[in-house]
Amino acid sequence: MAGAPPPSAPPALDPGADLQVGPRTDRPLPRVEVIAPLDVPDATGTAGGVGGVSGLSGCSLLVVPVGRAARGEGTPEHAPGDDDGGASDRVALGAGSAWAATAAGLDLVEVCRLARWRAAAGTSLPVHGARLTGDPRDGDGAPVRLVLLGTGSGSARDLRRAGAALARTARGLDRVATSAAADLDDDGLRALAEGLLLGSWSPPRTGLQDGPEPAVRTAVLLGAPSGHERALAAASTAAAATWRVRDLAATPSSTKTPVWVAGQARALAARADVAPGSGTLEVSVLDEEDLAQRRAGGLLAVGAASQHPPCLVRVDWTPASSSPPPSEAGERGRVVLVGKGITYDTGGLALKPRESMVAMKTDMAGAAVVLATVVAAAEAGLPRPVTALLPLAENGLGAASYRPGDVIRVLDGTTVEVDNPDAEGRLVLADALALADAELDPELLLDVATLTGAATLGLGRQHAALFTDDDALAAALAAAGEATGERVWRMPLVDDYRPTLDSEVADLRHVPSSPAPGAGSVTAALFLREFVGQRRWAHLDIAGVGRSEKEQHEVPRGATGWGARVLLRLLEDLA
């Protein structure tokens, strides 16, 4: 309407507190204490002349591990006609269980059988009525409840799930103890601790009503292996990075504008726990005027209709030295991570249905992943330089919206014919990838994006779609994914589909011409490949894994934080 005032942005919530994401003083990661070796009495409960476990002082809960026994081991197989219906599932009681059974006056094997509980990884079984006693030497004989924790096969995946189950069981408590860490190697301990820390997250909230109970304040690991410090530090760094991704992705878009995310990058870099003298962590921002000077047409077109202008954030970790010495191949080259940062996606003129817009505050998860990863790399003191690029824009709807049929020019000069304004992510990534190739000379270039629904249709929500022409890089990412539980599945870059991106009026189309070959995640990756030059490159489409409809093990409902741990593990392996 003529003469109407311009629209104003909705006010941000909690302006004094919204510049801090991830663990903080009022919302910390659980503290992990280690008491080793595991000091438990013998079966009669008289070892050391006391009747309790050292380390239970102040604890309200003891969590004892129970695994799935291999056939021929563990509990006897029940004959047909037993209460469990003849099931052949067996359990293997873990460390601390013999004392717990004696102290509680219970047959824990029978407890499992009667409950039909099979110790599947990530499950727990409260032993109702069991009350243990803390060690009198600690000055505390208060009763301690007993919970059995399923550790499955004892694999890293199962231990991570067990750790998450421990976190759920202990939520709201001040101090709990577990013997699940006893006899684990470094990888097993890291997985258990990661699960505990990841499962302790809950989304930040505002309002008058209280949210979920806070995470357990302290978890005591009884009998953790010697040399545990490195494994626990790695778990803490990885979990803190994932918390940051989840917090960023879960923040409402009424607060989370491109400028707000840029402020988050500065705040995280300023607060990062970087060892003095280990290197520098620096942030720079290209605003709308800078982007126009560089002719970053992808970002400018996508962000044109929003009252919140686009920007491009660069975060650099530069280690002080390359120690230990680099390999014979020469100095360690820079790794550049690019993350899609659409702070809200309406679909533009290709307006999404309401149902499809609900989760679109998480459409900047890729940018959150690469930001958290570079900060974690600095905190871990990794010896390889790492840069994160965050192309940030809001794909709004208005008179300035870019249109089907428009031709835009991205940062490297390539002209692109627009067909679908709801395929905006690949346009902002094109600018950032072109900048990385032209200015940063990366040895390795990776991008992360909630890019295509086709990736979800093909792989569901358990694997990210991985695209690369580099077999060694694919293998390294697959190994990092298996180690962290953030799994990837390599998809083909089908060159036969590339001609469908040819345009009659520009250098490229950003989506295939009709008739399209299908395989939307493949053609999106082929488009991105046009902007990486001759670099070693991989693309991770996290549309399926970046958000979840339900809580499952260490993965929460909503923003999952997927990607920071797998990229951090890759960087550790490369170092």
N, C-alpha and C positions, 0 to 999 in steps of 0.2 A: 504494500500500500504506500502511495507517495507520501513522503513526509514522515513515515514511521521511523522511530529510532533504530539504529542497527542492533542486532541481537547481541546479548552479552553472554559470556561464558558462565556456566553454573559454578557456584563457589566451590572451592576445594574443601574437603573435609580435614579437620584438624591441621590447619596450616602450620602450627608450631611443631607438630610431630611427624608430618608426612615426608620429611627429608631423611628418614632413616629406615632402611629395610634390612632384613636379615636378623640374625641374633643381636640382641641388645640387652642392656642392663635389666629392663623390666620384662624381657622375654628371651631369656638366654637358652643356649643349648644346655642339655643336662650335663652336669659335671660328672666326669668318670674318674673314679678312684680305683686303684689296684692294690689288692692285698695278696701277696704271693710269698711262699707257696700256699696252696690250699691247706689250711690247718683244721682238720676235722677229727673228732674222736673216732676210736675204733667202734666196732659193732656194738660193744657194750656201753658206749658213751662215756668211757673213763679215760680216754687219752688226755695226757696233760693234767689229769686230776680234775677236769671240769666237764660239765655236761652240755656245752654249747659250742658253736663255731666262732672262732676268732674273727671279728669283723662285723658281727651282727649288731653291734652297739648302735642304737638309734634307728635301726631298720624295722620297718613294719611288715616287710615281705621278704621271703627267701624264695628265689626262683631256681628250680633244679631242672637241668636238661634231661630230656628223654628222647632217644632217637628210634629210628626204625631199624630193627635188627635184620641182618642177612639171614637167609633161610638156614636153619641148623644152629642159629645162635640166639641168644636172648631168652625170652620166656618160652616155656614148652608149648608146643602146638596143642590146641584144644581139640579134643575129639568131638565128632558130631554129637549133637545133643547137649553140649555145654551151653551156658547162658548166652554166649556170643553167637550162637547159631552155627558153630563149627568154623568160624572165620579163622584163617591161617595167619592173620596179621599178628606181628609180634613187636614188642617194644624192647629197647635196650636202655636200662636206667643208666644215667650219666653220673658225672662226678658229683659227690656230695649226697647222692641219693641213699646210700646205705645208712649214713648217720641220720638223715632226715626221716627215713622209714622207722628206725629204732626210736628216735626221739619222739616221733608222733604216735608210735605204737600201732603202725599200719603196715600192711603189705601193699606197697605201691604198685606192684605188678597186678595184684587183684583189683586195686582201685581203678587202674587203667582198663582192665578187662570188663569190669562191671559197668563202667561208663561208656564202653564201646569206643574208647578213645585210642587212636592209632598213632599218635605222636607225629602227625603230618606237620611239615614245616610251616611255621606261622600260626599254629594253634596253641592254645593253652588250656589247662585243666586245673581250676581251683580245687584244692583238697579241703572240702568244707569240714570244719570242726577240728582240723589239725592246728595245734598251737605249739610252736617251738619256743625255746628259751635262748636269749642272747647270752654271750659269754660273760660270766661274772667278773672275769678279769678286766672287762671293759667298763665295769660299773653299771651295767644295764641288764637287768633280767626280764625286761618287758616281753610279753608274748609276741611271737612273730608268726604271721600266717604263711602258709605253704602253697605254692603254685607250681605245677609241672609245665614245662615249656617244650613244645615239639620242635626238634631240630632236624627231623627228616633224615636224609642220608648223610648230613654233615658237610655237604658241599657248600661252596661260597654262597650260592644262590639261596640254599636252605637256611644257612646261618644268618643271612641278611633278613630273610623273612622272620626268622626266630627273634632277631633283635627288634624288628618292628612290632611283633606281638608282645614282647617284653615292654616296649614303650606304651602300648595301649593298656596293658594290664596295670602298669605302674602310674598311669596318668593321675595327677592330683596328689600324689604322695610326696613326702619330703625325701625319704631315703629308702632304697631297696638294695638287696644284695642278690647276686646270682653266681652260681658256680659253672655257668655255661661256657665261660672263657677258659676253664681249665683244660690243659692238654691241646689247645689249638695252636696251629702255626701262625705266622704273621698274617698270611692272607685270610685265614679263617677268623682271626681276631679282628682284622680290619673290617671284614664283612659283617660280623656280629655288631661291632660298634657303629658302623654306618647305618645298619638297620635300626638300631636303637635311636640314633640321632635323627634319622629321616622320619621315623615313625612318631617322633615327638612334636613335629610341626603341626600347627593349626593356623588357619588364615588370620591375618590381622583384621580387626574389626573395630567399629566405632558405634556409639549409641549408648542408651541408658541401661540396656540389659547386659548382663555378663555373658561372655562367650563360653566356649568349652573349658573344662578344667585345664590348668597349665600342665606342662610336661613335668615329669618327676625331676626333682631338683638335683639329686645325686644318685648315681648308680655305682655300686661297689662290685667290682669284678674280682671274685675270689679265685686265686690260683692262676691268674693270667701268666703267660710265659715270660721268661726273662727277655729283655730287649723289646718290651712291648711299647716303649715310648714312641718309636717311629711309626708303628702301625696305627696307634691311637691318634697321633698328630695328623697323619694322612687322612684318617677317617673324619676327623674334626674339620679339616680344611675342605674336604669334598662335601661334607654335609652342610657346612656353612654356605658354600657356594650354591648348593641346591636350595637352601632356605631363601637366599637372595633372589634366585630366579622365581621361586614360587610367590614370594611377596610382591615382586614387581608385576608378575603376570596377573595376580589376584587383585591388584589395586584397581578400583573403579576408574573408568575412563573419564569421569567427571573431574577427577584429580589428575589422572595420568596423561598429560599432554606431552608432545615432543619436548617442549622446554623443561617440563617437570622431570622427564627421564634424563635429560642432559644434566639437570641438577643432581639427580641420583648418582650419575656417573662421577661427578666431581666429589660428592659427599663420600661415596664408597672409596674412592682413591685417597681422599684425605684421611679416612679412618682406618685404612688397611693396615694390618699388622705386619709391616714389612721390616725385616731386620735391618738395623742401621748399617749402612755401608754396602748392602747387598745389591743395590740398584735403585732405579727411579721408576715411579709410576706417575705418568703425566696424562692430562686430559686436555683436549682442544675441541672446539665446536665450530663448524661451519654453519652460519645462520642463513636465513633466506636470501639475504643480499649476496653472501659469499657463494651460495649455490647458483644464483643467477649469473654471477661473474664467470663461474666455471661451466655454465651451460649444462647443469645437472638436470636435464629435462624430465627424467623419470620422477624424481622426488618432487619437483616443482609442479608437475601435472597432477600427480596423485594428491598432493596436499593443497591444491589450488582452491577447492571449495570449502575448506575448513577455516574457521576463525583462528585456529591454532596453527601457526606456520610450521613448515617442515624444517628439519635441521639434520646435520650429519655429525655424529660424535665420534671422535677418535681417541682411543685409550692405548697408551704405549707402556709396556713393561720392558725396560732396558736393564739387563743385569750388569753389575759393575765389572764383572770379569767372567771369563769362560772357564770356570773351574768346576769339576775336573777338566783336563785338557780335551779339546775336541778331537774327533777322529782324524784319520789321515786324509779324509775327504776335504779338510779345511775347516774354516770357522763355521760355527753354527749359524745357519741362515735364519732370517726372520720368518715366523709363522704368522699369517694374517687370517683372522677369523671375522667373517661378515655375518651379521644376523638381521633378519627381516624385522623391522620395527614399526609395524602399523598399529598405532596406539588405539585405534578403533576403526572397524571396517563396516561401513553401511552397504558396501557394494557400489557406491556412487550411483550413476545413472542406471546401472544394472542392479537395482535395489534388491537386497536380500529379503526373503520372507522374515517375519518377526522371529520365528523359531530359530532361524539360522544366525540371527544377530546376537542371540543371548550370550554366546560364549566369545564374542569377538573382542572383548577386552584382553583376551589372551593371545591376540594375533601378533603381539610384539614379543612372544616368547623367545624367538630366535635371537633378537637383540639382547634380551635379558640373559640368555645363555652365554653369549660371547662376552658380555660385560662381566658376569660373575666368573667366567673362566680366566680372563686375563688378570682380574684382581686376585683370584686364588693362585695363579701362577706366580704372582709377585709375592704373596704371603708364603708360598712354599719355597721361594728362592730358586726357582728353576733357572738353569743357566742359559736357556735359549731366549732370545728376544721375541716378544709376542705383541701383536697389535690387534685390537678389536675395533671394527668399524660398525657403527650403528646408524643406518639410514632410517630416520624417524619421520613419520607423517601420519596424518589422520585422513582416511579416505571418506570424505564427507559428501554431502549431496547439496547442490545449490546452483546458482546461476553461473558460477565459475567452474563447474564440474567439467573435467575432460570427457570427451565423447567418443563413441564408436566412429571410426573413420578418421579421427585426428591423426596427424603425424607429429611425433615428438622427436627431439634430438637428445640422446643421452650424453653423458660426460665425455666419452671418447669420440664423439662426433657421429656415431652410428644413428641413422634415422630408423624409427620404429613406427609402424602402422598399428594403431590401437583398434582392437576389435571388441574386447570385453573389459569394461572398466572395473569389473570385479576380479580381474586377474592382475591386481595392482602390485602384488608383492614382487613379482619378477622384474617390474620396472624400477623399483627403488633399489633392488639388489643389483641391477645392471649398472647403475651409477656407481655404487660402492665397489663392485668387482672391477670395473674399469679403472677407478681411482687406484685400487690396490695394485693392479697390473702396471699402471703407468708411473706411479710415484713411489711405491714401497718396495719394489723388487723382492717379492716374497719367494722364499724357497718352497714354501707350501702355502696353499690358499684353500680355505674351507669356508663354506657357507652353510648356515642353519636357518631353516624357515618352516613355519606352518604354512606350506605353500599350496597343496592341492588335496581336494577331497578324494581324488583318485588313489593317492597313497594309502588312505584309510581303507578304501574299498578293497585294495589289493592285499594289504598286510594286517588290517585290523589295528589294534592298539597295543601290541606287544613288541613290534619291531619298527624302527625307523627305516625309511627307504634310502638306501645309499647308492649314489651314482658317481662313478669315476672311471676313467680310462686306465688308471694306474693300479696294477694288480697288487703291488707291494703295499700301497696305501690302503687298498681295500682290506687286505689281510690284517694290517695293523689296526684299523678301525674295528674290524670284526673281533680281534683279540681283546681290544680295550672294552668293547661292548660286552663280551662274555665275562670279563673280569669284574665289571661294575654292575652287571645286571641290566644295563641300558643297551639292549641288543639292536643290531642293525642287520639288514638283509640287502645284499647287493642286487640291484636291478640293472637291466641292460640299457645302454645308450644306443638305441637302434638308429643307425645312420640312415636307413631307408626312410625314416620319418622326417628327416631334416628338410627335404624340399617343401614340405607343407608349411614351413615357416617363411618361405619366400614371398615377397610382396611385389605387386606391380607398380607401387608408387613410393616405396621406401626400401631401405636395405633389408629390413626384416618385418615380419608380423610377430606380435608377441603371443599369439595363440594360433593354432593351425587353421589353414583355410579349409573350406568345405569342399568335398566331404573329408572330415577329419579322420585320422587313423585310430581314434580312441587313445588309450594309454596317456592320459593327461599328465601324469607325473613324469613320464618319459619326455614328452615334448617340452614341458616346462624346463627340465634339466638341459635339454638340447639348446633351448634359448639361452640359458645362463652360460653355457659353455662358450658361447660366442664372445663373451666379455672377459675371459680369463687369459687370453693370449696363449703362450706356450707353457704356462705354469703347471706344476703338479697341483691338481685340484680335485676336490671332492665336494659333493652337494648332499646334505642330509635334509630330507623332507620329513618334518616331525609333526605333520598335521594329525596323525593318528595318536602319537605318543605324548604330545605336548599338553593334552588335556584328557581328563578321565571322567566318566560318568559315575564312577563308584570308587570307594576306598578299597584297595586291595593290597595287602601286605605293606610294603614301604611306600606305595603310591597312594596319595590322597585323592579325594574327589576334587575335581576342578583342575587348577594349575598343578601340573606334576613336577615341574622343574627339570624335566628330562633334557639331558644333553651336557650339562656342566661337568658331570662326573666322567662321562666317556671322553670328552675332549681333554679334561685334565689328565686322565690316565694316558691318553695318547701323547700328550706333551711330556709326561714323566718318562714314558718309554723312549721317546725321541731324544730326550736329554741324555 
